[in-house]
Amino acid sequence: MGTIAVIAQVFDWLKTTGTFVLGRRVDEKKRRIELYDRRIPVFNAVRDYMWSVASGNVHREAEQKFLQDTQHVSFLFDKKIKLFVEEVFRKAGRLHALLAMESRLSGEALQENLDKQSAMREWFVREAKGLDRRFSKYLNL
């Protein structure tokens, strides 16, 4: 085989390899965009629900929407985010129960209930303010 033939084969191999590598980069970028497109609605659902709960709007319809919008969280994020989303839902349920009990309480029991509500709302506000940081590694393109 002559020198030109060897050079031609090497050039063909480089072209093929380069196309493969470029194809992998394109596929990786496409996969990251698809993941982002699936993750951002979950992030928005968590953020919106948390601010709604923090303002005292804990309704069954909002809970159902939150559950529906976050149902695939374990497939899209790691265990830390999954556990956080579960904690958000659990605490919102607890706040809902405190709100429901409020009208039946008086005196010291009412004050204790209101203090718990206040602490939970503060948690929701604090955690909602930190959501960008918490989710940032999953929402970078």
GITAGI-V455845 format. One record per residue. N is the residue number from 1. RES is the residue in one letter. SS is DSSP state (h for helix, s for strand, l for the rest). PSI is psi in radians with two decimals (999 if undefined). OMEGA is omega in degrees with one decimal (* if undefined). Layout:
N;RES;SS;PSI;OMEGA  N;RES;SS;PSI;OMEGA
This chain:
1;M;l;2.33;-177.6  2;G;l;2.92;-179.0  3;T;h;-0.69;-179.0  4;I;h;-0.70;178.9  5;A;h;-0.72;178.5  6;V;h;-0.79;178.4  7;I;h;-0.72;178.9  8;A;h;-0.73;178.5  9;Q;h;-0.75;178.1  10;V;h;-0.76;179.1  11;F;h;-0.77;177.0  12;D;h;-0.74;179.0  13;W;h;-0.76;178.7  14;L;h;-0.70;177.4  15;K;h;-0.81;-179.5  16;T;h;-0.81;179.8  17;T;h;-0.77;178.7  18;G;h;-0.72;178.0  19;T;h;-0.71;177.9  20;F;h;-0.84;180.0  21;V;h;-0.78;178.4  22;L;h;-0.71;177.2  23;G;h;-0.70;177.4  24;R;h;-0.70;178.3  25;R;h;-0.74;178.9  26;V;h;-0.77;178.9  27;D;h;-0.73;178.8  28;E;h;-0.77;178.7  29;K;h;-0.74;178.8  30;K;h;-0.74;178.5  31;R;h;-0.73;179.1  32;R;h;-0.69;178.0  33;I;h;-0.74;178.4  34;E;h;-0.73;176.9  35;L;h;-0.77;177.9  36;Y;h;-0.79;-178.8  37;D;h;-0.46;177.3  38;R;h;-0.52;-177.1  39;R;h;-0.64;-174.3  40;I;h;-0.67;176.2  41;P;h;-0.57;177.3  42;V;h;-0.80;176.9  43;F;h;-0.83;-180.0  44;N;h;-0.69;179.1  45;A;h;-0.75;179.0  46;V;h;-0.83;-179.1  47;R;h;-0.87;-177.8  48;D;h;-0.74;-179.8  49;Y;h;-0.75;-178.8  50;M;h;-0.75;178.8  51;W;h;-0.60;176.8  52;S;h;-0.80;179.0  53;V;h;-0.74;-179.4  54;A;h;-0.55;180.0  55;S;l;0.03;176.6  56;G;l;0.07;179.6  57;N;l;1.46;179.3  58;V;l;1.68;-177.6  59;H;l;2.64;-179.7  60;R;h;-0.65;179.9  61;E;h;-0.72;179.2  62;A;h;-0.66;177.5  63;E;h;-0.78;179.6  64;Q;h;-0.73;178.5  65;K;h;-0.72;178.0  66;F;h;-0.81;178.9  67;L;h;-0.74;179.5  68;Q;h;-0.78;-176.5  69;D;h;-0.36;-177.7  70;T;l;0.23;-174.4  71;Q;l;-0.41;-178.5  72;H;l;0.32;-175.7  73;V;h;-0.64;-177.2  74;S;h;-0.34;177.6  75;F;h;-0.39;-173.8  76;L;h;-0.38;-175.9  77;F;l;3.06;178.0  78;D;l;-3.12;-175.5  79;K;h;-0.61;-179.8  80;K;h;-0.77;179.7  81;I;h;-0.71;178.2  82;K;h;-0.83;179.7  83;L;h;-0.65;177.8  84;F;h;-0.79;180.0  85;V;h;-0.70;176.2  86;E;h;-0.68;178.3  87;E;h;-0.71;177.3  88;V;h;-0.83;-178.5  89;F;h;-0.75;-179.5  90;R;h;-0.79;-179.5  91;K;h;-0.62;176.9  92;A;h;-0.69;176.8  93;G;h;-0.69;178.4  94;R;h;-0.74;177.8  95;L;h;-0.68;177.3  96;H;h;-0.74;178.8  97;A;h;-0.72;177.7  98;L;h;-0.72;178.4  99;L;h;-0.71;-179.5  100;A;h;-0.58;-179.3  101;M;h;-0.36;-171.9  102;E;h;-0.76;-175.4  103;S;l;-0.30;-179.3  104;R;l;0.02;-176.2  105;L;l;2.81;174.5  106;S;l;2.91;175.6  107;G;h;-2.34;-176.2  108;E;h;-0.67;179.3  109;A;h;-0.69;177.7  110;L;h;-0.76;179.8  111;Q;h;-0.71;177.4  112;E;h;-0.74;178.1  113;N;h;-0.81;-179.6  114;L;h;-0.65;177.4  115;D;h;-0.74;177.9  116;K;h;-0.73;177.6  117;Q;h;-0.79;-179.3  118;S;h;-0.76;179.2  119;A;h;-0.69;-179.7  120;M;h;-0.71;177.6  121;R;h;-0.71;177.0  122;E;h;-0.69;177.2  123;W;h;-0.81;-179.6  124;F;h;-0.74;179.1  125;V;h;-0.83;-179.1  126;R;h;-0.82;-178.6  127;E;h;-0.64;178.4  128;A;h;-0.66;177.7  129;K;h;-0.47;-179.1  130;G;l;0.12;-176.7  131;L;h;-0.72;179.7  132;D;h;-0.80;179.5  133;R;h;-0.78;-177.0  134;R;h;-0.66;-175.8  135;F;h;-0.09;-170.2  136;S;h;-0.70;-177.7  137;K;h;-0.33;-179.2  138;Y;h;-0.22;-174.7  139;L;l;0.22;176.1  140;N;l;2.34;175.0  141;L;l;999;*
